[in-house]
């Protein structure tokens, strides 16, 4: 009994935490790379085509982020910067209120597209802002659902939801 009490006392006096926050060490504390905003879903894919995986983060009340690990700086940096000349600018989709993201090769060209589900504060029923389907085309990302042919067909999803999944990474989005 004495041994149990002693061990319990030693354990409860432990001063160091079990986990340590390392965000500041790998993510710059500034608006461009780590803005103060709500972020929900994410997708991991090779966004820039260099063979390394990036993290696409769905920004709910701010821009979407694309975090790339820069080995030389040992930090994550956002490559979807607020510059229209950037090939990743469209991925920001500042007005989207994204809640989920998924990456899969929908068209079979060998490069994954990024589907983003937007809610715009709609918890059920129709949303006021459509989902986005980003494809690498002509040296930059573009939203296929905003193409004129797709707008006339009303193919963009406009119903509130919470989750996305690409079961086989080969284009079956559910």
PyMOL commands that set and color helices and strands:
alter all, ss='L'
color gray80, all
select helices_A, chain A and resi 2-12+23-26+31-34+89-92+144-146+148-153
alter helices_A, ss='H'
color red, helices_A
select strands_A, chain A and resi 39-45+54-59+65-70+75-78+98-104+113-118+132-137+140-143
alter strands_A, ss='S'
color yellow, strands_A
deselect
rebuild
show_as cartoon
